[in-house]
Amino acid sequence: MNWRWDVVQMAWPVVFEGAKLTLVISALGILFGSIIGFLVGLIRSRRPDSLPLRLLFWLAGGYVELVRGTPFLVQLYLVNYGPYLLLGTNIPELTAGVIAISLNSGAYVAEIARGAIQSIDKGQMEAGRSLGLTYGQTMRHIILPQALRRALPPLANEFVTLIKESSVVSVLGIQETTFKGRMVGTTTFAPFEPMLVVTVYYLIMTGVTSQLVRLLERRMGRSDSH
């Protein structure tokens, strides 16, 4: 087997199209995953004192354990085929991929959010309540802004993880980075060179994102020291 530069040249622009889709899927995954995660994290951060809150607490815990205890590939198949088998409704593969990656990310973000909320000194909640604020007002105006600030670096790391894990959605035929690389390898009968191009694209995407995370952490560290 000989090295083929023509395949590399062919793969570069084709895989670039897939890389753009990978970034879109990952960005939507971290966006919706953060919304889900902060809602679930908020529920799990408070000891339930009524039956409805206790049910929500158990449901949130079950969701986190289900996602963290099963492979992402299995979750992806459940989201893609479940609506048809249960409701007779087909959803587009790309939509299924974004939903699955958002639900998967939401469970991990929930733990990040729970840890960030619980890391805020309890005295701040007591101070807010003593000023006449309700629990919700204290969370919204005092606790959550600080928790969000502490959660930003791990959220950015979660985005790096999503970029890599999003390659799994290629099994549904979604033409992201890995799918495009395999497609070039299949049409040229040269699987090695396109995968090297895919590797370079992933390194660029995760490398740039990691640098942005470090920059964010340094800026937050400087602002916290003032």
HELIX and SHEET records of a PDB file:
HELIX    1   1 TRP A    5  ARG A   44  1                                  40    
HELIX    2   2 LEU A   51  ARG A   68  1                                  18    
HELIX    3   3 PHE A   72  LEU A   87  1                                  16    
HELIX    4   4 GLU A   93  SER A  119  1                                  27    
HELIX    5   5 LYS A  122  SER A  130  1                                   9    
HELIX    6   6 TYR A  135  THR A  138  1                                   4    
HELIX    7   7 MET A  139  ILE A  143  3                                   5    
HELIX    8   8 LEU A  144  GLU A  165  1                                  22    
HELIX    9   9 SER A  166  LEU A  172  5                                   7    
HELIX   10  10 THR A  177  THR A  188  1                                  12    
HELIX   11  11 PHE A  192  SER A  225  1                                  34    
END                                                                             
